Amino acid sequence: MSRLGPRKASDIWCRIRLRREVRLFCVINDNGARLTLLGHATTMTANLLKLGMFVMPVHDPDKPLAQCFDEDLELAVACERLGFDDFWVGEHHSSIYENIAMPEIFLARVLGSTSRIRIGPAPVCLQYHHPAHVASRLAFLDHLSHGRLNVCFGPGAIPTDMEVFGVDPQEAGRRVVESINMILDMWTNDPPYSFDGDFWRIHLEDNLDPEMGLVGIHHPLQQPHPPIFTPCISRDSVGLRKAAARGFRPISHHMVGTDVLKNHWETYAAGCNDGGREANPADWCVSRNVYVASTTEEARSQARSNSLGRCIEYIIELTRRGDALDLWKRDPGQADEELTLDYFMDEVIIAGDPDEVTRQLRELRTEIGDFGTLVLVAHDFDDKEKWLNSLDLFANEVVPAFASG
């Protein structure tokens, strides 16, 4: 099933750069009328499209850890220079491939080398951490960053992480929900606290002493709290729908196809309706693997054989061993045997010269409808020069061409 094809001629994409960092996109039809894109009834006269970068990371296990982290920092600085808006970092504890154990510490280092780009752990794996610790350290990071913090809450998925922390995978979802409830309560209310959950108990009543400054967990700088995001992979996700009802914003996974992405929007919109508000496409983040080179042949060949292709094959094998290949299927009837690198190269990964990548991004947005942020996925610098060249081509050629139509 191909996702390529011509864009409707009546769609006109306009781009105006305001200073260096801000990109303003508007979409109108030939008559300047309201557009409806795959169920997104929105007035598209001033639709801000943002760019993000997600660092899982997946690194070469033979590369020294310090070199991995230095290269991830170099990527963050490059993203700010090229006008990216958000920089996300994942949390993993027991993998030699995904090797950032505390994204908040790494992101604090990023703060010292940047001045504008927003930062965020994605996700904070709440089932591993005491909610009071999470609430306190994230509030601290929000003040340290002068309000540049985004937050993504979710469960971790590495089986050895769950084992080392003693977490039953069947309880992970309930742990996350309970933790979120406690964190938000501490962020938006003053003590006394009295929470008796199934997994954590938090009480702060007897030792409060305002005269001595003993008054409870700090509140974040951003009020009532930093923007909260939730990762989404599965179709018809109950967790996504509940998160949407609470006002959280979705980040769709980089390995799911367009049919699943459309389902994510439908589920999110239903959840927003449950919460009594209208779904805003500007809140939806869609992540994709993107690789740009001078020619499409070169880009596809390199993406297949470099760290991008190896990362996809690694995730395929990891989920195969965990009996979770269904996560990546375009539809429930797709055979396990079809989930190969060839499939992802043909239907999910975006690789080509600047014109081809621009075309594929336009087609993606035509198929799934409007969304607010395109989140690129970072990969190991197995060839730093080529990866930085890909990023430069994307920012300096693809983005302007995509916007101009």
N, C-alpha and C positions, 0 to 999 in steps of 0.2 A: 504494500500500500504506500504510494508515494505521497509526500507532503509538499511536492514542488508544483509550481504552476504559475500562471500570470496573475498579477494583481488587477483588480477592477480599475479601469481607467478613471472612473469618477472619483476615486479617493485621492485627495491631494494632501501630501504631508509637507508641512512647513516647519522650518527650524530657524530659530533666532538665538544666537549666543548672547547671553547677558553676562557681561564680564567674562571671566575665564571658565567659571564652574557651572553656570546654570544653562540648561538646555530647555527651551520652551517649544513644545510641539502642539500643533493644532491640526485637526482633521475636519475637513468640510467636504460636502459633496458639491456637484456642479452648481447647485442652487443655493449653497450656503445653509442647507437645512440640517436638522437634527439627524444623526446617524444612529442606526441600531446594528451593532456588530455581534452576531451570534448570541443574541439575548441580552447584550449590554446596552440598555437604553440610556444613553448618556449624552449630554450636551458637550460636544468635543471642540469647543472654541478655544480652550486653553488647557490642553492636556499635557501635564508635565511627565516626561519619560526620564527615568533615572537609570543609572548603571551601578551594579554591585559586583563584587568579587567574593567568591566563597573558597576558602582554603580548608579542605577537609582536615589535614592534608594527606595525600598519599605520596610518600617519598620512597626513593630507592633505599632499601634496608642496609645496603653496604655503604651508604654515604654517612659521614660523621654527623651526629645530631646537631652539633653547633653549626655546621655548614647548612643543614636543612633550615634551621631557624634563621640564619643570616639571609638566606635566599628568600624566605617568606617575608622577611622584613623589607628586603629590596623590592619585592613585588608590591608591598603596601605603599612604599614611597612612589613607585612608578604609577600606581593606580591614582594616587592623589594628583600627581603631575599631569596625568592624562584626563582628569576631570571626572573620575569615578566618584560616586556619592557614598557608597557603603562598602565596608570591608568586614567580612564575616570569617570566623575561625571556629572549627569544630573541636570537640572534646573527646579524647580517647586515652585510655590508661595502660593498656596491656598489649598494644599492637606495635610491631616494629615498622609497619608501613604508615599507619596513622598515628603520629608520634607527638602531638601536642597535648599534654595532660591537663594543663590549666590555661585555657584560652585567655582568661582575664589577665594573667601575668604577661603573656605575650602581647596582648593588646595594649597594656600599659606601656610596653616598650615601643609599640607603634605610635602611641601618642607623642612620645618624645621626638619622633622623626617626621611628624606631620602636623598640620595646623587646621585642617578643614574637614577631612573625610570622616564620616561617622564609622564607629566601630561596633562590633557585636559578637558575643559568643553564640555559636549556632550548632546545636542547642546547648544550653546549660542542662546537663543530664541530671535532672532533679532527684532521681531515685537513689543517687549515690551520696547526696549531701544533706546535711541538716538544714532545714528551711531558714532558721535564724542566721546561719552562716551565709547562705546565699543572699538573703535580704540585706545583710550588713555589708558584704563585700561588693555587691552590685551598686548599692547606694553610694559607697565610697568611690567606686570607679566612675559613677555618673558625675560626682563633684570633681574628681580628679581630671576628667575629660572636659569640664566646663559644659556639660550637657550634650556631648557627642555620642552618647551611648544608646545603642539599640539592644534589645534583649530578645532572644529566641529561647523559649522553654520547650522541653521535650524529653523523651526517653532516650537513653543510649541503646545501641543495638549490638555491640561487640559482646559475644557470649563470655569471653574470659573476663571482661570488665564486670559483668553481672556476677560471675562466680567469685571473683576476688573481693567484691563488696558484699557478698552474701545476699544478693537480690534474686528473688524468684521471678523469672521473666513473666509469669502470669500475673504478678502483682505490680509490674512496672507502671502500667497506666494509672492504676489507683494511687500509687505513690506520687506520681507527677501531679495529679489533680489535687491531692491533699496538700502537697507542698505549695502549689500555686495559690491555693486559698489562704494559707498561712502567710506567705510572703506578701500578698496584696493587702492583707489585713494589717500587717506590721508597717507597710509602706504608707498606708492611708489613715491609720489611727494611732493614737498615743496609748501607752500602757495605762492601766494594768492589762496584761495579756493573760488569757487562759484558754489554751487550745488542747483538747484531748482527742487526737486522731487515732486511726488504726495503726499508724506507723511512727508518729512522732507526738511527743507531748511538749508544749511550750508554756511555761508559767513565769510571769514576771509581775509579782505583786508585793512580796514581803520586804524586799530590799530597796525599793525605790526611795531616792533621796534627792529631790530636786535642788535643795540647797547646795549639795555637793556635786551636782551635775549628773547624777545617776538616774537617767530618765528614759532609757530604752534605746531601741534600734534607730539609727539615723534614717531620715526620709531622703529619697532621691532629690536631686536638684530639679529635674524635670517633673512637673506636677500634672496629674497625681503620681505619675511614674513614667519611666522611659517607654517609648513605643514597644509593644510586645508582639512578637511574631510566633508562628507555629509551623513546624515542618509538615508537609503533606506528601504522601506517596500513593496510598491506596484509593481505589474507587469508593464512593459512598461512605467516606470516613465519618463515623460518629464523633470521633474526637475533633475533627476539623469543624464539623457543624456546631458542636458545643463551644469550641474556641471562638468561632465567628460570632456566636450569640453574645460573647463577652467582649467583643470589640477587638480581638486579636487579629493580626494580619497573616495571610498565608504565604509560605514559600514553597513552591512546587518543585519536586525533585528533578534532577537533571537527566535521569534515565527513563522517565516515563514518556510515552508517546502522546500525540496530540489529542486522541480520543480521551485518554485519562486526564489530560490537562483540562479539557472542556468539562469533564465531570467534576474536577476540583472546583472550578468556578461555580458550577451549578450547586454543589454541596455548600460552598462558602456562602453563596447568595441566599440559600435556604436558611442557613444558620443566622445570617444577618437579619432576615425576616423574623426568625424566632425571637431575636433580641430586640425587635421593634425599630430597626433602622434599615436604611437602604444600602445595599452593597455598592462600594465604590471601586471601580477597576483600578484606580490609582493605588489602592492598598495591596494589590496582588503582585507578588514577586514570582517570576518564572525563571528558573535556572536552566542553563544550557551549556554543553561543551562546545566551544567555538575555537576553531583554529584557522588562521589566515596566512597564506603565503603568496608569492608572486604569481603562481599559476594554480589553477584548480587541481591539475594532475599532481603537482608537487605537494599541495596542501593535503590532499586525500592520502597520498602515499606516506607522508610524514605522520599524519594523525593516526594512521593505522599501526605504524611501527614504533612510534615514540611513547612517551610516558602516558599520553592520553589513551591510546589503544590498550596499553598494558593495564592501566587503571580500570578500564571497562571490563577487560577479561578477568581481572582480579575480583571485581565485585560480582560478576556473573558466577564465578566459581565459589566465592564465599556464600552467596545466597543459594547456590545449588546444594552445597553441603548443609545449609540450614533449612532445606526444603522450603525455600521462599522465592523461587523463581517466578511465581505468579505475580510478584510485585511489578515486574517489568513487561508483562504481556500487554499487547495493544488491545486484546479482548480475551475473555476467559477461555475461548476455544483455541487459542494459539498453542501450538505444541512446544514443549520444553526444548526440543531439538532446534527450533528456529531461533532461539535466543543466543545468537552468536555475535561476534564482532561485526560480521557482514551485515546482520540485521540492524545493529545500532548505527553503523556507518551509513546505511541507506535511509533510515527512517528517523533517527534521533540526533546524531551528531551533526553539527553544522561545520563544514570544512570546505574551503575553496579560496579562490582569489577574491579581492574585495568586492567585485561585481557579483560573484556567485554567492558570497556570504550575505551581501545586502539583499539579494533576491530571496534567499531562504528565510531570512529574518522577516521580510515583508510577508512572505507566504505563511510563516508561523503566526504572525499577528492576524492575518486574514482568517486563518482556520480557527483559532481559539478565541478571537476577540481581543479587545483592548486589555492591556495590563500596565501597571505602573512602573515596574522595575525589571530590567533584564539583568539577571545575576549570572555572570560567567563563572566557570569552575576552573580553579587553579590546578596545575599539575606540576610534577617535579621538573626542575630545570635540568633535564638530561642533556639538553643543548640550550644553554641560557640565551645565546645570541638569537637562535631561531624563535624561542618563546617570547623574548622581549620584542623581536621584530613582529611577531604575530600580534602582540598587544598594541604596538604602535600602528600597524596597518588597520587594526580594528578601530582604534580611537580616531585616527587622523583621516582615514579613507572610508571605512564602512559607515561609521556614525553619521558623518555629513551626507553621504550618498543616501543612506536610509531615510534621513530626515527630509532631504530635498525631493524625494519621489522621482 
